[in-house]
Amino acid sequence: MLVSVLADASTPQAVKVAAAFSLGAIRSPDGVKQLEAATHGAPAVAGVAADSLGRIGGNRAVFDLIGLLQSSDAFVRGKAAIGLGEAGGPTKPSLAIAYREAAARAISAAFGAEQDPEVRWRMAWALSRSYYANAQSTLRLMLSDKQELVRLMALRGLARLGDPSLMVPVRLLATDPSWRVRVEARNTLIALGDRSTIVNVTPPAVPADDLSTPQPLASGAPYGDHPQVALVTNRGTIIVEMFPDVAPYNVDSFLHLVDHGLYNNNAFFRVIWDFVAQGGGYKNDPNADPPYTVPAELNPLEQLTGVLALGLDYDAKTNTPKLDSGGTQFYLTESPQLHLDEAFTTMGRVVKGMAAVDALVEHRQEDGVKGADIAIKVYRCVPVTPQTPAAEERLRDFEVDELAP
């Protein structure tokens, strides 16, 4: 059905986008031929089709995606990069050495000519995620890039390489102006065997405005198209806008729990800097199971910085997330985490207070709840940011400068 919908010239564009995305979500090899055809259509469809080819993976997908790196449309180029990063991942069909090397060369060359900042960091993500072993020289050059996220992704890739000879260039980023980059520099140095270099990973101060609390809404008030939720923590106030149009069940469950006070005085039991801050344990117990689960509502929204999603249970044998296992636990991303797109449902994003998210102290679940930062009070609030179509597009689709004042 999805293939026929995507092939039908009379199908509305929005429906084609949904069909292209769904073929990737179910990783159907039977959809590859039609997805390839769709990459030559309208950019909105072509980009999602490129992403889906990457989710399916294989040498054929890599061949198609390499060509799309030269698209005249930035959205398509960015999605082609993501698709290549996905296709080279550990859960996908193994790539032939020649295809893996060709992908690394193509992304490296495209990155050198790319001007769009959104596309550039996605290309850097693909190299750091899947092609680091074939792109060491490119990753080293990225360490001095002017774009924060490119430097950050380069460090992640070099950490995966694990080559101690890389310590010297990595040490140069121990004093980087970006807190997230310094965190990754610390992590990379540790991965390379250097635990002696001092790296200041103290988060930036939370602005005074992020210590104030917004006006609450009555728990019985209608949710509306763009409901916002305030998480008043001991570090500052985080405000998240929900996306009920793409994840209605997830949003409805989350807001129901908010209205019933489940998240009040609830610990952020797992905080990994530059990854996620996770809380929402049922009855404040990260090991307790709630009485119900929420179905997955995978959607094309990427796991960018400040994304809100429900945590999932993991299969003990395969160490992979179980779809439809979401409950009360949620997480907020502290930087783009595109590898989570395939299993976790994006249902909201921080619109104010990212500094408070970053200020949440590092904490592991095995440390116990005691000592963790907490969400003192969580409630629905009067929106604090514009909700125009342009603002919504920026919020949902863009990373660069999205969270800047």
C-alpha positions as CSV (number, residue, x, y, z in Angstrom):
1,M,0.0,0.0,0.0
2,L,2.8,2.4,0.9
3,V,4.6,1.8,-2.3
4,S,1.5,2.4,-4.4
5,V,0.7,5.6,-2.5
6,L,4.2,6.9,-3.1
7,A,4.1,5.9,-6.8
8,D,0.7,7.6,-7.5
9,A,1.2,11.0,-9.1
10,S,-2.1,12.2,-7.7
11,T,-1.1,11.6,-4.1
12,P,-0.9,14.8,-2.1
13,Q,2.7,15.7,-1.1
14,A,2.1,15.5,2.6
15,V,0.7,11.9,2.1
16,K,3.8,11.0,0.0
17,V,6.0,12.3,2.8
18,A,4.2,10.0,5.3
19,A,4.4,7.0,3.0
20,A,8.1,7.6,2.3
21,F,8.8,7.9,6.0
22,S,6.8,4.8,6.9
23,L,8.7,2.6,4.4
24,G,11.8,3.6,6.3
25,A,10.2,3.1,9.7
26,I,9.3,-0.5,8.9
27,R,12.7,-0.9,7.0
28,S,11.0,-2.5,4.1
29,P,13.4,-3.6,1.3
30,D,10.4,-3.9,-0.9
31,G,10.1,-0.1,-0.9
32,V,13.7,0.6,-2.1
33,K,12.8,0.9,-5.8
34,Q,10.0,3.4,-5.2
35,L,12.0,5.3,-2.6
36,E,14.8,5.7,-5.2
37,A,12.3,7.1,-7.6
38,A,10.9,9.5,-4.9
39,T,14.4,11.0,-4.4
40,H,14.0,12.6,-7.8
41,G,10.7,14.3,-6.9
42,A,9.8,17.3,-4.7
43,P,12.5,18.1,-2.1
44,A,10.1,17.6,0.8
45,V,9.5,14.0,-0.4
46,A,13.0,13.4,-1.7
47,G,14.6,14.3,1.6
48,V,12.4,11.9,3.6
49,A,12.9,9.2,1.0
50,A,16.7,9.6,1.4
51,D,16.4,9.2,5.1
52,S,14.3,6.1,4.7
53,L,16.8,4.5,2.3
54,G,19.4,4.9,5.0
55,R,17.1,3.3,7.6
56,I,16.8,0.3,5.3
57,G,20.5,0.3,4.5
58,G,22.7,-1.8,2.3
59,N,25.2,-1.1,-0.5
60,R,22.4,0.0,-2.9
61,A,21.2,2.6,-0.5
62,V,24.7,4.0,-0.1
63,F,25.1,4.2,-3.8
64,D,21.9,6.2,-4.2
65,L,22.7,8.5,-1.2
66,I,26.2,9.4,-2.4
67,G,24.6,10.9,-5.5
68,L,22.1,12.9,-3.4
69,L,24.9,14.7,-1.6
70,Q,25.1,16.9,-4.7
71,S,21.5,17.9,-4.7
72,S,20.7,21.6,-5.2
73,D,18.4,21.5,-2.2
74,A,19.9,21.8,1.3
75,F,17.2,19.7,2.9
76,V,17.9,16.8,0.5
77,R,21.6,17.0,1.0
78,G,21.2,17.0,4.8
79,K,18.9,14.0,4.7
80,A,21.2,12.2,2.4
81,A,24.0,12.7,4.9
82,I,21.8,11.4,7.7
83,G,20.8,8.4,5.5
84,L,24.5,7.6,4.9
85,G,25.1,7.8,8.6
86,E,22.2,5.4,9.3
87,A,23.2,3.0,6.5
88,G,26.6,2.5,7.9
89,G,25.4,1.9,11.4
90,P,25.9,-1.3,13.4
91,T,22.3,-2.5,13.1
92,K,22.2,-2.3,9.3
93,P,23.3,-4.8,6.6
94,S,27.1,-4.9,6.5
95,L,28.5,-2.7,3.8
96,A,31.2,-3.8,1.4
97,I,34.5,-2.2,2.1
98,A,34.5,-0.4,-1.2
99,Y,31.1,1.2,-0.5
100,R,32.1,2.2,3.0
101,E,35.2,3.9,1.7
102,A,33.3,5.6,-1.1
103,A,30.8,6.9,1.4
104,A,33.5,8.4,3.6
105,R,35.2,10.0,0.6
106,A,32.0,11.4,-0.7
107,I,30.8,12.9,2.6
108,S,34.3,14.4,3.2
109,A,34.4,16.0,-0.2
110,A,30.8,17.3,0.1
111,F,31.6,18.7,3.5
112,G,34.5,20.7,2.2
113,A,32.3,22.5,-0.3
114,E,29.1,22.8,1.9
115,Q,28.1,26.2,3.1
116,D,24.7,25.5,4.8
117,P,25.4,25.1,8.5
118,E,22.5,22.7,9.0
119,V,23.8,20.4,6.3
120,R,27.4,20.7,7.5
121,W,26.8,19.4,11.0
122,R,24.7,16.5,9.6
123,M,27.6,15.5,7.4
124,A,29.9,15.7,10.4
125,W,27.5,13.5,12.3
126,A,27.5,10.9,9.5
127,L,31.3,10.7,9.5
128,S,31.5,10.5,13.3
129,R,28.8,8.0,13.6
130,S,29.6,5.4,10.9
131,Y,32.7,6.3,8.8
132,Y,35.2,7.5,11.4
133,A,37.6,4.7,10.6
134,N,37.8,5.9,7.0
135,A,37.8,9.6,7.6
136,Q,40.4,10.3,10.3
137,S,42.0,13.1,8.4
138,T,38.7,14.9,7.8
139,L,37.7,14.5,11.5
140,R,41.0,16.1,12.5
141,L,40.4,19.0,10.2
142,M,37.0,19.4,11.7
143,L,38.5,20.0,15.1
144,S,39.3,23.5,14.1
145,D,36.0,24.2,12.4
146,K,34.2,27.5,13.3
147,Q,30.9,25.6,13.8
148,E,30.4,24.2,17.4
149,L,28.5,21.1,16.3
150,V,31.1,20.2,13.7
151,R,33.9,20.3,16.4
152,L,31.6,18.3,18.7
153,M,30.9,15.6,16.1
154,A,34.6,15.4,15.2
155,L,35.5,14.6,18.8
156,R,32.9,11.9,19.0
157,G,34.3,10.2,15.9
158,L,37.9,10.4,17.2
159,A,36.8,8.9,20.5
160,R,35.4,5.9,18.6
161,L,38.8,5.6,16.8
162,G,40.6,5.2,20.1
163,D,44.0,6.1,18.7
164,P,46.2,7.6,21.4
165,S,48.2,9.5,18.8
166,L,45.3,11.8,18.5
167,M,45.6,13.2,22.1
168,V,47.6,16.3,21.1
169,P,45.0,17.8,18.7
170,V,42.2,16.8,21.0
171,R,43.8,18.6,24.0
172,L,43.6,21.9,22.0
173,L,39.8,21.7,22.5
174,A,40.1,21.4,26.3
175,T,39.7,25.2,26.5
176,D,37.1,25.5,23.7
177,P,34.6,28.3,24.3
178,S,31.7,25.8,23.9
179,W,30.7,23.9,27.0
180,R,29.4,21.0,25.0
181,V,32.7,20.8,23.0
182,R,34.7,20.8,26.3
183,V,32.6,17.9,27.6
184,E,33.3,15.9,24.5
185,A,37.0,16.8,24.6
186,R,37.0,15.4,28.2
187,N,35.2,12.3,27.1
188,T,37.5,11.8,24.0
189,L,40.7,12.2,26.1
190,I,39.5,9.6,28.5
191,A,38.7,7.3,25.6
192,L,42.2,7.8,24.3
193,G,43.7,7.0,27.6
194,D,44.4,10.6,28.9
195,R,42.9,11.2,32.4
196,S,45.3,13.8,33.5
197,T,44.5,16.8,31.2
198,I,42.3,19.2,33.1
199,V,39.1,20.2,31.3
200,N,36.7,22.7,32.8
201,V,33.3,21.1,32.2
202,T,31.4,23.3,34.6
203,P,28.2,24.3,32.8
204,P,27.5,28.0,32.0
205,A,25.6,29.9,34.6
206,V,21.8,29.8,34.2
207,P,20.5,33.3,33.2
208,A,18.3,35.0,35.7
209,D,15.4,34.9,33.4
210,D,15.5,31.1,33.4
211,L,15.1,31.1,37.2
212,S,11.6,32.7,37.0
213,T,8.5,30.6,36.7
214,P,5.7,31.1,34.0
215,Q,2.0,31.5,34.7
216,P,0.3,28.1,35.2
217,L,-2.8,26.9,33.5
218,A,-5.6,25.0,35.2
219,S,-5.2,21.3,35.0
220,G,-8.7,21.0,33.4
221,A,-7.9,23.6,30.7
222,P,-8.0,22.4,27.1
223,Y,-4.6,21.3,25.8
224,G,-4.7,23.3,22.6
225,D,-2.6,22.9,19.4
226,H,0.8,23.9,21.0
227,P,0.7,23.2,24.8
228,Q,3.7,24.2,26.8
229,V,4.9,22.6,30.1
230,A,7.2,24.2,32.7
231,L,9.6,21.9,34.6
232,V,10.7,23.9,37.6
233,T,14.0,22.3,38.7
234,N,16.4,23.1,41.4
235,R,18.7,24.5,38.7
236,G,16.2,26.6,36.8
237,T,13.0,26.5,34.8
238,I,12.8,24.5,31.6
239,I,9.8,25.1,29.3
240,V,8.9,22.5,26.6
241,E,6.4,22.9,23.8
242,M,4.5,19.7,22.9
243,F,3.8,18.4,19.4
244,P,0.3,16.7,19.7
245,D,-0.1,16.8,15.9
246,V,2.7,14.2,15.4
247,A,2.6,12.2,18.6
248,P,-1.0,12.5,20.1
249,Y,-0.9,9.5,22.4
250,N,2.5,10.3,23.8
251,V,1.6,13.9,24.4
252,D,-1.8,13.1,25.9
253,S,-0.2,10.6,28.3
254,F,2.5,13.1,29.3
255,L,0.1,15.9,29.9
256,H,-2.2,13.6,31.8
257,L,0.7,12.7,34.1
258,V,1.7,16.4,34.4
259,D,-1.8,17.4,35.4
260,H,-1.9,14.6,38.1
261,G,1.3,15.7,39.6
262,L,3.3,12.5,38.9
263,Y,6.4,14.5,37.9
264,N,6.5,16.8,41.0
265,N,9.6,16.3,43.1
266,N,10.8,13.7,40.6
267,A,14.5,13.0,40.2
268,F,16.6,13.3,37.0
269,F,18.1,9.9,37.8
270,R,20.3,9.7,34.6
271,V,22.1,12.7,33.4
272,I,24.9,12.3,30.8
273,W,26.3,15.6,29.8
274,D,26.0,16.3,26.0
275,F,23.7,13.3,25.7
276,V,20.4,13.2,27.7
277,A,18.9,14.2,31.0
278,Q,16.4,11.5,32.0
279,G,13.7,11.6,34.7
280,G,10.1,10.7,35.3
281,G,10.5,7.4,37.2
282,Y,7.2,6.0,38.2
283,K,6.6,7.0,41.8
284,N,10.1,8.5,41.7
285,D,11.6,5.0,41.2
286,P,13.6,4.5,38.0
287,N,13.2,0.8,38.2
288,A,9.4,0.8,38.7
289,D,7.1,0.0,35.9
290,P,3.9,2.1,35.4
291,P,0.6,0.4,35.0
292,Y,0.4,1.1,31.3
293,T,2.6,1.7,28.2
294,V,2.3,4.2,25.4
295,P,2.5,3.1,21.7
296,A,5.3,4.3,19.6
297,E,4.5,7.2,17.3
298,L,7.6,7.5,15.2
299,N,7.6,10.6,13.1
300,P,10.0,12.6,10.8
301,L,11.0,15.1,13.5
302,E,14.7,14.7,14.3
303,Q,16.1,14.3,17.8
304,L,17.8,17.7,17.9
305,T,19.0,19.6,20.9
306,G,16.3,20.0,23.6
307,V,14.0,17.3,22.3
308,L,11.5,15.6,24.7
309,A,10.8,11.9,24.3
310,L,9.7,9.0,26.4
311,G,12.3,6.5,27.5
312,L,12.0,2.8,26.4
313,D,12.7,-0.6,27.8
314,Y,15.6,-2.5,26.2
315,D,15.8,-6.1,25.1
316,A,18.2,-7.8,27.4
317,K,19.6,-10.1,24.7
318,T,20.0,-7.6,21.8
319,N,20.4,-4.4,23.8
320,T,18.0,-2.7,21.5
321,P,15.0,-0.5,22.5
322,K,11.5,-2.1,22.5
323,L,8.9,-0.1,20.6
324,D,5.6,0.5,22.4
325,S,7.3,0.3,25.8
326,G,7.2,4.0,26.8
327,G,5.6,4.8,30.1
328,T,6.4,7.7,32.5
329,Q,10.1,8.1,32.0
330,F,11.2,10.9,29.7
331,Y,14.4,12.4,28.5
332,L,15.7,15.8,27.2
333,T,18.5,15.7,24.7
334,E,21.5,18.0,25.3
335,S,22.7,17.9,21.7
336,P,21.6,16.2,18.5
337,Q,21.1,12.5,19.0
338,L,20.0,11.4,15.5
339,H,20.7,7.7,16.2
340,L,17.6,7.8,18.5
341,D,15.3,8.7,15.6
342,E,14.7,5.1,14.6
343,A,13.1,4.0,17.8
344,F,12.1,6.9,20.0
345,T,9.2,9.3,19.5
346,T,9.9,13.0,19.4
347,M,6.9,14.6,21.1
348,G,8.2,18.1,22.1
349,R,11.1,20.5,22.4
350,V,12.6,23.0,24.8
351,V,11.7,26.5,23.9
352,K,13.3,28.2,26.9
353,G,15.7,27.1,29.6
354,M,18.3,25.0,27.8
355,A,20.9,26.4,30.2
356,A,18.9,24.8,33.0
357,V,18.9,21.5,31.2
358,D,22.7,21.7,30.8
359,A,23.1,22.7,34.4
360,L,21.5,19.4,35.7
361,V,24.4,17.6,37.4
362,E,25.8,14.4,35.9
363,H,24.2,11.5,37.5
364,R,24.0,7.7,36.8
365,Q,21.0,5.6,37.7
366,E,23.2,3.2,39.7
367,D,24.2,6.1,42.0
368,G,20.7,6.0,43.4
369,V,18.1,8.8,43.4
370,K,19.7,10.5,46.4
371,G,21.9,13.3,45.2
372,A,20.2,13.7,41.8
373,D,18.7,17.0,40.7
374,I,14.9,17.1,40.7
375,A,11.9,18.6,39.0
376,I,10.4,20.3,41.9
377,K,7.1,21.1,40.1
378,V,5.9,20.3,36.6
379,Y,2.8,22.0,35.2
380,R,1.2,23.2,32.0
381,C,1.8,26.9,31.5
382,V,0.8,29.9,29.4
383,P,3.0,29.8,26.3
384,V,6.1,32.0,26.6
385,T,7.2,31.9,23.0
386,P,5.7,32.9,19.7
387,Q,3.7,30.1,18.0
388,T,3.6,31.5,14.4
389,P,4.0,29.1,11.5
390,A,7.6,30.4,11.0
391,A,8.4,29.9,14.6
392,E,7.0,26.4,14.5
393,E,9.0,25.5,11.5
394,R,12.2,26.7,13.2
395,L,11.4,24.8,16.4
396,R,10.7,21.5,14.7
397,D,13.1,21.4,11.8
398,F,16.3,23.4,12.6
399,E,19.1,23.1,15.0
400,V,21.6,25.9,14.3
401,D,20.8,29.1,16.3
402,E,17.3,27.7,17.1
403,L,17.8,28.1,20.9
404,A,19.6,31.4,20.7
405,P,17.7,34.5,22.0
